[in-house]
Each structure stands twice: as structure tokens, then as C-alpha cells.
Amino acid sequence: MPLSLPLNAERYYPDPREPVDRWFQTASASNVRTTMEVVTDLVGPSCKAIVDPFAGGGSSATAARLMNLPFFGIEIDPVLACVSLAKSRATVDHARMLRRLPPIHDLKSLMSVLAMLPVCDSTDEVTVASCLAIVLALRTSRGTPLDYEEVADDLTHHRPPAATGQLVCADATAPESWRALQVPTEGAVLYTSPQFGRRSPLLGAPPQLTASARDILAAAHADHGRQTTPEDAGFTATTVATLRQSAMTMQRATVVIEHEPDDDGHDATEEVLEHAAAALPGRVYDARVITCGQFTWRGPLSLIVLDLR
């Protein structure tokens, strides 16, 4: 059954003006508003949470925020994990907290700001404020500093969800990653975009920034990842392994997986559905592929949609 909303690949490009999401967008990020429309079209008001096991730069986290839904994410890159956590949970108080500290204009000044943050009232507040500091430092390292007032304005008008989710820095194919999340057993939408190919753009953050991000997540007991990224097992194997782990946590869920052909042009959509059904016998229902059109040089963007029961 096709989605009722008009789908085309251009609508999947991120909007650089989108509040909160505009803080930092990866090269392969999705459009927040389109994500929201797809979730609404598939599940409607019964959606209880958004889950993204490849959280990346936080477009799903932003969508959850704007829909007032808790966000549960897994991201193996510690810097991107901090970006997603900040987009999901930062408040205007966190922005004001940083505004009172020295400005972040390089990695050395980031160290000074992070050293001052433990004077806050709680560990959770320190974690979120520290992750927001990572976002500011990341933008500075790219030569595009983010103004505190822009951040504060976004957060004034777009508050975080009433219900708090979770995010861990981990490998989404590993069982311990999912055990760390208290994902609702029913009613969640798993909306994600596994890496399409070996030439997918990597973040390439400065090593010192990555180390700082890992320290922040470790202090919050949110670092369950590996020191190095696991070897690329291919889109199908990675996706199915992630679905297998998620199915142990979620009894009923709607799954939306973005897919592009691999670097060699191989389209794995039907392959994913076949392997998912074999890996999760009796759990996969209403499986279909929705093609949206040419997205990048690799080929068409597709949505692999299925229900876990």
C-alpha cells in the first residue's frame, strides 16, 4: 500500500534553514519534515517513539523533537552521538549556560568550557550542555561557527519532548547496544538510514574533538561502542543484523529503512526483505519497497517499509 503523501527524492535533502537540525547536517542527512510526514502517514497519532539505530547527525532526533516524541538512538561515532543527543534534549537553559562561559573558538577553548560545566546541578544537565558544546566546536572546526543566539532562539521556540528518550554510542548490530535502551515494546517507529556504501561520506572530526565526545558519553554511561568503527559488512548484512537485535527489544513496531544502491550500483531492497523474513520468521508483515526517485549518483532512493509483530 503506497504512502499517500507525494514522495520524490528532492524532498529528502535536508533543509539548511530547519530549526535545531540546521546546527549540523551530515552530507547524507534526511529532510526532517519529510521524515515527520512519513511517520505520520504510516502510524498517525499512535506513534509512541522514534528509534534510529544509525542516528548520525540527528535528523530523526529533530523530527522526534518537533513531534513531541521521545527519541531512542544508537550511533557509533561519538561526535555524531553528541550531536544527536543535543538535538534531541537540549533546552534554552543549556544554551544560556554555555553563553555565560568563554566562547568556543577552537578545540583548546572547548576544553576550558567542558572543564567548567560540572558546576551544574546534575549529571544529566552536564551531559546535554557538554554535547551542545561539542556541536558548537564541530561547527567551529568546519570554519562555520554557530552563533549562541541562533541556538537559543531555536530552543526557545522548539522545546524538547515531554518524555525523555535515550542515546548510546555503540554498534547497532551488537546486542549490548539495544539492552542499554528502554525502547517501548509497542508503538515505536524505527526510522533509519544505514550506510549505503564504502564511499559514503565519513565525518572526519578532529581526533581531539572525538576524544572529548567519547569522554562526555563515557561519564554519562552512554558509551558502549568500539574504539574503531567495525568493518563494513555491506548494507544487507548490517541492516538485517540490526533488525534482528531490534526485534528482541520491540515486540511490535513499524520499520522504515532508507536505501540507495551500493557504490557498484547494486540494489539491495528485495534482498533485505528476503533476508529479514528469513532471519525473523513469522515477525515480518506488510513488507514493501517505495521508490522515491534519483537521489545521488548511486541511483534511486527507496524506502523499505515493514511491520514487526
C-alpha positions as CSV (number, residue, x, y, z in Angstrom):
1,M,0.0,0.0,0.0
2,P,1.7,3.2,-1.1
3,L,2.1,6.2,1.1
4,S,-0.5,8.9,0.5
5,L,2.0,11.8,0.6
6,P,3.8,12.7,-2.6
7,L,7.3,11.2,-2.4
8,N,10.3,12.4,-4.5
9,A,14.0,12.3,-3.8
10,E,14.4,16.1,-3.8
11,R,12.2,16.3,-0.7
12,Y,14.7,14.1,1.1
13,Y,17.5,16.7,1.0
14,P,18.0,18.4,4.4
15,D,16.7,21.9,4.8
16,P,19.6,24.2,6.0
17,R,17.0,26.5,7.5
18,E,15.3,23.9,9.7
19,P,15.5,25.0,13.3
20,V,17.7,22.7,15.5
21,D,18.6,20.4,12.6
22,R,20.5,23.3,11.0
23,W,23.1,23.2,13.7
24,F,24.9,20.5,11.9
25,Q,23.8,18.3,9.0
26,T,25.7,15.4,7.5
27,A,26.1,15.0,3.8
28,S,23.6,12.1,3.7
29,A,21.1,13.6,6.1
30,S,17.3,13.3,5.6
31,N,14.8,16.1,5.5
32,V,13.2,16.5,8.9
33,R,9.7,17.5,7.6
34,T,9.6,14.6,5.2
35,T,10.6,12.2,8.0
36,M,7.7,13.6,10.1
37,E,5.2,13.2,7.2
38,V,6.3,9.6,6.5
39,V,5.9,8.7,10.2
40,T,2.5,10.4,10.4
41,D,1.3,8.7,7.3
42,L,2.3,5.3,8.4
43,V,1.4,5.3,12.1
44,G,-0.5,8.5,12.8
45,P,-1.1,9.7,16.4
46,S,-0.5,6.2,17.8
47,C,3.3,6.6,17.4
48,K,4.9,6.4,20.9
49,A,8.6,7.0,20.0
50,I,11.1,7.3,17.1
51,V,14.0,4.9,17.1
52,D,17.1,5.4,14.9
53,P,20.0,2.8,15.3
54,F,22.1,4.8,12.9
55,A,21.3,8.2,14.4
56,G,24.0,10.1,12.5
57,G,23.7,13.9,12.7
58,G,20.3,13.8,14.3
59,S,17.6,14.4,11.6
60,S,15.5,11.7,13.2
61,A,16.2,13.2,16.6
62,T,15.0,16.6,15.4
63,A,11.9,15.0,13.8
64,A,11.1,13.3,17.2
65,R,11.6,16.6,19.0
66,L,9.2,18.5,16.6
67,M,6.6,15.7,17.0
68,N,6.9,15.7,20.8
69,L,8.1,12.1,20.8
70,P,10.9,10.5,22.8
71,F,13.9,9.6,20.7
72,F,16.0,6.5,21.2
73,G,19.2,6.4,19.2
74,I,22.3,4.4,18.6
75,E,25.3,6.0,16.9
76,I,28.8,4.5,16.7
77,D,30.6,7.9,16.0
78,P,30.9,9.7,19.4
79,V,30.8,13.2,17.9
80,L,27.7,12.4,15.9
81,A,26.2,10.8,19.0
82,C,26.7,14.0,20.9
83,V,25.1,16.0,18.0
84,S,22.0,13.7,18.0
85,L,21.7,13.9,21.8
86,A,21.9,17.7,21.8
87,K,19.3,17.9,19.1
88,S,17.0,15.6,21.0
89,R,17.3,17.0,24.5
90,A,18.9,20.5,24.6
91,T,16.9,23.3,26.2
92,V,17.3,27.1,26.1
93,D,18.8,26.8,29.6
94,H,21.7,24.7,28.2
95,A,22.4,27.4,25.6
96,R,22.3,30.1,28.2
97,M,24.6,28.1,30.4
98,L,27.2,28.0,27.6
99,R,26.6,31.6,26.8
100,R,27.9,32.5,30.3
101,L,31.1,30.7,29.6
102,P,34.1,31.6,27.4
103,P,33.3,31.4,23.7
104,I,34.3,28.2,21.8
105,H,36.6,29.4,19.0
106,D,38.9,26.4,18.9
107,L,39.5,23.0,20.5
108,K,41.5,24.5,23.3
109,S,38.7,26.7,24.3
110,L,36.3,23.7,24.2
111,M,38.5,22.1,26.8
112,S,38.1,25.1,29.0
113,V,34.3,25.2,28.6
114,L,34.0,21.5,29.3
115,A,36.1,21.8,32.5
116,M,33.7,24.5,33.8
117,L,30.4,22.6,33.2
118,P,30.5,20.2,36.2
119,V,29.3,23.2,38.4
120,C,25.8,22.4,37.0
121,D,23.1,20.9,39.1
122,S,23.0,17.3,37.7
123,T,24.9,14.8,35.6
124,D,22.2,14.8,33.0
125,E,22.4,18.6,32.6
126,V,26.2,18.5,32.3
127,T,25.9,15.8,29.6
128,V,23.4,17.7,27.5
129,A,25.3,21.0,27.8
130,S,28.5,19.3,27.0
131,C,27.0,17.7,23.9
132,L,25.8,21.1,22.8
133,A,29.3,22.4,23.3
134,I,30.6,19.6,21.0
135,V,28.1,20.8,18.4
136,L,29.5,24.3,18.6
137,A,33.1,23.1,18.5
138,L,32.3,20.9,15.5
139,R,30.9,23.8,13.6
140,T,33.9,25.9,14.5
141,S,36.3,23.2,13.3
142,R,34.5,23.4,9.9
143,G,35.0,27.1,9.7
144,T,31.3,27.9,10.1
145,P,30.9,29.0,13.7
146,L,27.3,28.7,15.1
147,D,26.0,31.7,17.0
148,Y,24.8,31.2,20.5
149,E,21.8,33.4,19.8
150,E,20.7,31.2,16.9
151,V,20.9,28.1,19.1
152,A,19.0,29.9,21.9
153,D,16.3,31.1,19.5
154,D,15.8,27.6,18.1
155,L,15.5,26.2,21.6
156,T,13.1,28.9,22.8
157,H,10.6,28.1,20.1
158,H,11.2,24.3,19.9
159,R,11.2,22.6,23.3
160,P,12.4,19.0,23.7
161,P,9.8,16.2,24.0
162,A,8.0,15.9,27.3
163,A,9.1,12.3,27.6
164,T,12.8,11.7,27.7
165,G,14.4,9.1,25.4
166,Q,18.0,7.7,25.4
167,L,21.0,7.7,23.1
168,V,24.1,5.4,23.3
169,C,27.3,5.4,21.4
170,A,27.5,1.9,20.2
171,D,27.4,-0.6,17.3
172,A,23.7,-1.1,16.3
173,T,24.4,-4.7,15.3
174,A,25.5,-5.7,18.8
175,P,23.0,-7.0,21.4
176,E,24.5,-4.9,24.3
177,S,23.7,-1.7,22.4
178,W,19.9,-2.5,22.5
179,R,20.0,-3.7,26.1
180,A,21.1,-0.2,27.1
181,L,17.9,1.3,25.7
182,Q,14.5,1.3,27.3
183,V,12.6,1.4,23.9
184,P,8.8,0.9,24.1
185,T,7.9,-2.6,23.2
186,E,5.0,-1.5,21.1
187,G,4.1,1.6,19.0
188,A,7.6,2.8,18.1
189,V,8.7,3.7,14.5
190,L,12.2,2.6,13.7
191,Y,13.3,5.1,11.0
192,T,16.9,4.8,9.9
193,S,19.5,5.1,7.2
194,P,22.3,2.5,7.3
195,Q,25.5,3.4,5.4
196,F,24.8,2.9,1.7
197,G,28.3,2.1,0.6
198,R,32.0,2.3,1.3
199,R,32.2,5.7,-0.4
200,S,29.5,7.1,1.9
201,P,30.9,10.3,3.4
202,L,32.5,10.0,6.9
203,L,32.5,12.7,9.5
204,G,36.3,13.2,9.8
205,A,36.1,15.2,13.0
206,P,39.4,16.3,14.7
207,P,40.8,13.5,16.9
208,Q,40.8,15.7,20.0
209,L,37.1,16.5,19.5
210,T,36.3,12.8,19.1
211,A,38.2,12.0,22.3
212,S,36.3,14.8,24.1
213,A,32.9,13.5,22.8
214,R,33.8,9.9,24.0
215,D,34.8,11.2,27.4
216,I,31.4,13.0,27.8
217,L,29.4,9.9,26.8
218,A,31.5,7.6,29.0
219,A,30.9,9.9,32.0
220,A,27.1,9.6,31.3
221,H,27.4,5.8,30.9
222,A,26.3,6.2,27.3
223,D,29.4,4.9,25.6
224,H,29.0,1.2,24.7
225,G,30.9,1.5,21.4
226,R,34.2,0.3,20.0
227,Q,37.3,2.5,19.7
228,T,37.3,1.8,15.9
229,T,34.4,1.5,13.5
230,P,33.6,-2.1,12.7
231,E,34.4,-3.4,9.2
232,D,31.7,-2.7,6.7
233,A,29.7,-5.9,6.3
234,G,27.6,-4.5,3.5
235,F,24.1,-2.9,3.5
236,T,22.1,-6.1,3.7
237,A,24.1,-7.8,6.4
238,T,24.3,-4.7,8.6
239,T,20.6,-3.9,8.2
240,V,19.4,-7.4,8.9
241,A,21.7,-7.8,11.9
242,T,20.3,-4.5,13.3
243,L,16.7,-5.6,12.7
244,R,17.4,-8.9,14.5
245,Q,18.6,-7.0,17.5
246,S,15.8,-4.5,17.5
247,A,13.2,-7.3,17.2
248,M,14.4,-8.7,20.6
249,T,13.5,-5.3,22.2
250,M,10.4,-4.3,20.2
251,Q,7.5,-6.7,20.0
252,R,5.5,-4.5,17.6
253,A,7.0,-1.7,15.5
254,T,6.9,-0.1,12.1
255,V,10.2,0.0,10.3
256,V,11.3,2.4,7.6
257,I,14.8,2.0,6.1
258,E,16.2,4.4,3.6
259,H,18.2,2.7,0.9
260,E,20.3,3.7,-2.1
261,P,22.2,1.3,-4.3
262,D,25.8,0.5,-3.2
263,D,28.8,2.0,-4.8
264,D,28.8,-0.6,-7.6
265,G,25.1,0.1,-8.4
266,H,23.8,-3.0,-6.6
267,D,20.2,-2.5,-5.3
268,A,19.6,-4.5,-2.1
269,T,16.0,-3.6,-1.4
270,E,14.4,-7.0,-2.3
271,E,17.5,-8.7,-0.8
272,V,16.9,-7.0,2.6
273,L,13.3,-8.0,2.6
274,E,14.1,-11.6,1.8
275,H,16.9,-11.9,4.4
276,A,14.8,-10.1,7.1
277,A,11.9,-12.5,6.6
278,A,14.3,-15.4,6.9
279,A,16.1,-14.0,10.0
280,L,12.8,-13.1,11.7
281,P,10.4,-15.9,10.8
282,G,6.8,-15.0,11.5
283,R,7.7,-11.5,12.6
284,V,7.7,-9.5,9.3
285,Y,4.4,-8.3,7.8
286,D,3.3,-5.8,5.1
287,A,6.7,-5.6,3.6
288,R,7.1,-3.3,0.6
289,V,9.5,-1.0,-1.2
290,I,8.6,2.5,-2.1
291,T,10.9,4.1,-4.8
292,C,11.2,7.9,-4.5
293,G,13.5,8.7,-7.4
294,Q,17.1,9.6,-8.2
295,F,18.8,10.9,-5.1
296,T,22.6,10.8,-5.7
297,W,24.9,9.4,-8.3
298,R,24.3,5.9,-6.9
299,G,20.7,5.7,-8.1
300,P,17.2,6.0,-6.7
301,L,16.3,6.5,-3.1
302,S,13.9,3.9,-1.8
303,L,12.1,3.2,1.5
304,I,12.0,-0.3,2.7
305,V,8.9,-0.5,4.9
306,L,7.7,-3.4,7.1
307,D,5.9,-4.1,10.3
308,L,7.4,-6.2,13.1
309,R,4.9,-8.2,15.0
